């Protein structure tokens, strides 16, 4: 019998991403660790090969992607046949400053783009690589604190009103008409402008933002995004999107679902993010990283309304229509559950407190804050939530 072959719950340790926009205290506090002065941006719980979770056991542990490769029965036949892998990735996310403006491809675009870049011999970790895997990346963010984001295009009338406030930008662009095609043309024109025309206009734009920022949320967040790039960074073309995208404010428990082609940027706040297990991102700006404007414009959807703020249903579930995942908050003593496909449980509580107890087949796991486990397909388990919350992620097939 190989390691983990017994039908048991697998205890997971997340992989930490120290991106520059991360918060210094939220994630280490959630994990019961001491802040070390670095930004802790994301904690990954899953089997994505870029940063798979560690499966903890007496022998020291192996990475979850390797365990699933050896034990495909953990997935169950439906998930195994449909996806061939753990189809979702769960993250704790903590943003102290704005992220880049970005979009994600749909499934066909991801496959075509990945195959094209593989054929071109572009290394998967190359800065200019757009498609690091062949999967799409629908994602859900559920706020754990006050959470601010740019998400989806404003109405065309609202865009025109915003642009009119900033003539230094407005005079460089065609007016957005009454169709999505006109918005596409505006963006194509913006990215086609030579730097010698854009740079002075953006400098004047930032001066106007500074005069407005105290009383204007659009100006405030646009300045935050520019300043996050550093004091020596030149004005960024991505600032235009602060005028084009809706501002969303979430309170704890509220969520946003971001499907393919929806432009967005998380601005500030902490949350649980769950997505299809992909790392494909096309950036539009507000970042020192690679911006491929033609590929971005091929993926961007100008015809979609801005996503609405989502509330959980009566059972605590956030259902999005994505087949890879659904997320549910569990409270109190739960009736026995038989896992349909692999189910990931993530506990959150005050440091040192046991958030939940999970029991199955003689196992009893007390999960403190930040601890997570994977319940194999078909295993019957029961959980009791105590001094915290327990989040349950599973596939929707």
N, C-alpha and C positions, 0 to 999 in steps of 0.2 A: 504493500500500500504506500503510495507516494505521499509526500507532505501535503497536508490540507485535503487528502482524498476523503477523509471522514466528513460526513455532512455536518458541518459546524459553521457557526457565525465567524466571520473573519474580522478581526480588529485592525483598523487602519490608522496609519500615521500620515498626515498630509504633507505635501511638498510646498515649500514657501517660495513665493516670488517677491523679490525686493525691488520692484519697479520704483522709479523716482517719485511718482505721484502718490505713493502709498502713505498711510497714516502710521505714525511711530508706535502707537499704543493699543489700538483696538484689537488687532489680531493676536499679538502676544498675550494680552490680557485674557482674551477669549480662550486661548490655549493653555492658560496657567503658566506662562513663561514671563521672564523678565524682559522688558523693553531694552534694546541694546543701542538705541540711537539711530538705527537704520530704518528706512521706510519699509513697512510690512504691507504690501499691496494686496496679495492674494494668497490664500491657502487652498491648494488643489486636492480634491478628494475624487479619485477615479483612476482610470487605467490609460489615460492618454499617454502615448510613448514619450512625449516631450517632458513629462514630469509625473510619472505614475506614483500613486500612493504606495507606501510600504505596508505589507501585511505582517503584523507583529505576531511572533510565536516564540516558543522556547529556544528554537534554533537560531534566532536572530533576525529572521524575516527575509522575505523576497518581495520584489515589486509586483504589484497587482496584475499588470499586463502579462507577466511571465506566468503567474499562478493561473490566470484564466486560459492562457494558451495551453497549459498542461491539463487543465480541468474545464473543458468547454461545457460540461454538464452543469456548472454553476449558473450558466445563462438560461438554461431551459431551451426547449426546442423552438418556441415561437421567437424569442429574442435571438437565439443562435442562428436560426434560418433567415430571419429578416435582416439582422445587422452583422452577425458574425463576431461580435465583440460587445463589451459594455458600451451601450449606445449614448450614455450621458456623462457629463462631467459636472461636478458640484464644486462651487468655490465659495469661500468667505472672501468678500471684497471690502476694502477700506480705502476710500479715496479722500486724501486731504486736499488735493488740488485737481483741476480738470484734466481729463484724459483727452486723447486726440479725437477729432471728428472721424467717424469710421462707419463702414457698412460691411455686411457679410454677403457672400454669394449664395445663390440657390444651389440645389444639388447638381443640376446639369452644368452650371457655370463652374462649380468647384471641380468636378470631374474633368471638364475640358481644359480648364486652366492648369490643373495639376499635371495632366498628361502632356500639355504643351511645354510646361517648364521642365518637366522631367526629360522630354525629348531634346530640349535645348541644352541640357546638362547643367542647369543652374543649381548649385548646391542648396539643399533644403534649409540650411541656416544662413544663406547669403542675405545681406541686407536688402537687396533688390528683389528678393523672392516674394511673390504675392500669395501663392498657394502652397502651403506647407503640408497639406494633406488633401485628400480627394473628397472631403465631406462638406456639406453645408453646415451652418452654425446658427440655427434659431436659438434665441436665448431669452430667459426670464430673469428679471432682477426683482427680488422682494426686499423692501426696505427693513432694516433693523434699527435705523435711526432716522432723523430727518434727512431726506435724500433729494438732491437736486440733479436734474439732467436736462440736456437738450435732446429732443426726441421727435423725429418726423417733421415734415414741412408744415409751416403755417399755411393758412389760406392765402390765395394769391392777393386778395385785397389787403390782408394784413402785411404781407411782404412788401407790397408797394408803399404802404404807409411807413413801414420801418425804413425802407431805402430812402424815402423822401426826407427823412430826418438827417441824413448824412450825404449831402450833395457831393462831397469829394469821392464817394464810392458810386453813388447813383449815376453820375454823369459818364462813368466808364462803361456802363452796362445798358443793354437793351431792356426796356420795361417788360416785366413779366406780364404776359397777356392773360387770356382766359383759359389757357390749356396747359397741360403738363408738358407738351412739346415746347412751349415758350419758356418754361422754366429750364428745360434741358438746354435750350439755346443760350439762355443767360449764363448757365454754368460753363458751357463750352466756351463762351466769349471770355469769361473771367479767367479760366485757366490758359487761354490763348494769349492773354495780354502780356506784352514784354515787361520784364522786371523794372525797367527804367520808368515805366508809367505807373506800375502798381506800387512800388516802394514809397514814393512821395505821397501818394493818395492815402496809403495806409498810415503813414506818419501823421497826416492831418486828421485822419479818422481817430487815431489813438488820442490825440490832443482833445478832440471833441468828447470822446468817451470819458476822459479824466475830468472834464468839466461837468459831466452829467452823472458820474458814477454814484454819488452820495444818495441820489433820489431815484435812480433808474435801474431796474433789475437787469435789463438787457446790457446796459453799459457796464454794470458791476461785474457780471459774469464774463463778458468779453475781455475786460481788463484782467480778471483773474486768470483767464486762459492764456493771455499773452505773457503775463508775468511768470506763469508756471514754467515757461520756456527758459527763463533766466534773464538777468539784467542786460546781457550782451546780445541776446537773440534779436535778429531783425524782425520787423513786423511780419506776421504770418498771414498768408492768403486765406487760411482757414477761418479767420475772423469774420469773413463774409457770412459764414453759416450761423453765426450768432444772431444775425438779422433774419435769416431764412427759416430757422427751426423753432419749434415750440419749446417753451420752458415748462418743465414739469416739476412739481414739488410733491414728493411722497412722504406720508407719515408712516410710522412703523406698521408693517402688515400689508401695506399697499404695494402694488407691483406694476411693472411694465413688461410687455412681451414684444420682442424685437424680431420680426421676421426678416427674410432675405430682402436686401435692397433698401431697408429703412435707415436713413442717416441718423446718427446719435452720438452723444458724448456724455459720459457721466461726469458731473461737475464736482460733487462733494457728497460724502455720506458713506454709510456702511450697510451692507446687505448680503443676502444669500443669492448667488447667481447660479443658475442651472442651465445647461445648454447641451446641444448635440456635441459629441466628443470631437471637437475640431478646434484648430487654432488659426483658421483662415480669417484675415482681417485686411480690408482695403481702406487705406487712410486718405482723408481729404484735407488734412491740415491740422494745425495746432500741435505739431510734433516735429522733432528733429529727424524722425524716421522717414523712410522712403515713401513718397507719394507718386503713384503712377496714375496720372490724371486720365489718360484714355481708358485704362482698365476700370478705374473708379466709375467713370461716366457710363461704361457699358453695363455695370452692375447696379448702379443707383436707380431707384424707382421714384420717378417724379410724379407718378399718378396715384400714389397711395395716401390716404388720410393719415394724419398723425395718430399714433396709437393712444388709446384711452387708458386712463389709470384703472387698474384692475383691483377688485376686492376679492378675498377668498369666498368660496361658497360656504354653505352651512356646516360642511364637514371639515373646513379648513383647507380645502384643496384649491390650487391654482391650476386650472386646466386650460391649455393654450391651443390645442389642436395639433401640436407637434407630437409625432408618434414616438419620438425618442424618450420623452420624459413627461412626468407630471410631478408636482411638488405639493406636499400636504403637511400642515402643522398638526402635530398630535399633542393632546393635553390629557392629563389624568390617567386613569386605568383604562387601557384599551382591551376590547375583546380579542381573543386569539385571531391571528392573521396567518394565512398561508401565502407565502411569497409567490407572486405571479411574475416570473422572471426575477433577476437579481434586484434586491431592494437595498438602497443605501440609507442608513439612519445617521443623522448628525445631531449631536446634543449641544445645547448652548445653555450656560448658566453662569452665575457668579463664580469667580476663581475659587477652586477647591471644593465647590458644592457638587454633589451628584445630581445631575439633571434628570437622569432616567435609568431604569433597570430594564434590561432586555433578557428574556429567558427563552430557551429552546433546547429540547432533548438533553436536559441535564446541565446545560450551560447557563451561567448567570453572569451577565456583564453589567457592571455599574459604570455608566458613561458620565464622566464629568464634562465640564464645558470644553467644547472643541473636539471631543472624542467622537469617533465615527466607526461604524462597522458595516459590513456587507453581508446581507442575509441571502444565502443561495436560493435559487429557484426551488419551489416545492417544500421548503422547510416551514413548519408551523411554529410560530413564535408569538410571544406576548410581551407587551411593554407597559411599563408604568412610569408616567412622567411626574417628577417630584418638584424640585426647586429650580425649574427652568423650562425649556421648551425642547421638543424633539421634532426634527424635520425628516420627513420620509420622502425619498425620491425613488421612482420606479418608471419603467417604460410604460408607454400607453398603447402597447400592442397586446 
